[in-house]
Amino acid sequence: MASAFRPQQARIPPALAIPIPLLTKAIGNLFCFIYRFKIGLCQLTVTPDKERNIKHARKAIKEAAQKGAQLVVLPEIWNSPYSNDSFPVYAEDIDAGHDASPSTAMLAEVSGQLKITIVGGSIPERCGDKLYNTCCIFGTDGKLKAKHRKIHLFDIDIPGKITFMESKTFTAGETPTIVDTGICHDICFEELAMIYASRGAHLLCYPGAFNMTSGPSHWELLQRSRAADNQLYVATCSPARDAGAGYIAWGHSTLVGPFGEVIATTEHDEDIIIAEIDYSILEQRRTRLPLAKQRRGDLYRLVDIRRLDAHCRL
Ligand SMILES: NC(=O)CCC(=O)C(=O)O
């Protein structure tokens, strides 16, 4: 997830602020009234057996929670192989209820049971005749807080290296999600991260499946850039690497801090990273290096088109 944590929330007395998240406000905004909490990044192996993938994710979420994580993040496309042939087969109609979506049913059950927030990576979503690459965020009450459809589909063609066209099967989402999560390729777009930051996000989560070409060159660089530019935390969660898969994931799930520093990371095998996030350092760092104040709004400006759209439900 990326949990938005807005300035007025800093007035909440610390006694209330630690450690229980008193959650959520209306219309999709997820507010975590806490300064410090543990995040769990579950870098999972993904197989063609969907039932196994769901059971496996459930087990990993429980393990992360037992280790103290109050917010757990799963990888991009964790219930299905990452392939255009598989997406339509594994897709679930999330809006049609738990029977039609065993993957999100599990997330709802576990988040409520363990009283944790889950950023459910992403799964292929079927909506009418369209497919989306969709991340569902569940609150501590087990309720769906937001659904983010990947906005920037991953189309790449580097001859001899990698060709993958998500747009062959997926339709792009149209709305930035105020719970402030992106999916994978969304991390390449600084404007999106800036919009989230300007709306008060202190943590951006990107479930992501980079590959053996873009992973080594860009994965860490992009996370650290998004974090340093916007002075916030960035969390990424990848599938574990399967060298035999059609699309080989890079792995290296990571938490980056507001100076662009890597706080915790892993290699490419299955792993659960547990790391602490401390929102209180954000204000201190933003005071010491006041990028937001130094920005030259007289020379350049980011236009948040959705904010101007009166019909947009945030
Ligand atoms: N699944 C993805 O969106 C991969 C993104 C990626 O590798 C990139 O370079 O961007």
The ligand as an SDF file (V2000), in Angstrom:
LIG
                    3D

 10  9  0  0  0  0  0  0  0  0999 V2000
    5.6000   -6.0040  -15.1470 N   0  0  0  0  0  0  0  0  0  0  0  0
    6.1140   -4.8230  -15.3950 C   0  0  0  0  0  0  0  0  0  0  0  0
    5.4380   -3.8150  -15.4200 O   0  0  0  0  0  0  0  0  0  0  0  0
    7.5980   -4.7920  -15.6630 C   0  0  0  0  0  0  0  0  0  0  0  0
    8.1210   -3.3770  -15.7100 C   0  0  0  0  0  0  0  0  0  0  0  0
    9.5280   -3.2900  -16.1360 C   0  0  0  0  0  0  0  0  0  0  0  0
   10.2650   -4.2610  -16.1710 O   0  0  0  0  0  0  0  0  0  0  0  0
   10.0150   -1.9460  -16.5060 C   0  0  0  0  0  0  0  0  0  0  0  0
   11.1600   -1.8570  -16.9730 O   0  0  0  0  0  0  0  0  0  0  0  0
    9.2880   -0.9650  -16.3490 O   0  0  0  0  0  0  0  0  0  0  0  0
  1  2  1  0
  2  3  2  0
  2  4  1  0
  4  5  1  0
  5  6  1  0
  6  7  2  0
  6  8  1  0
  8  9  2  0
  8 10  1  0
M  END
$$$$
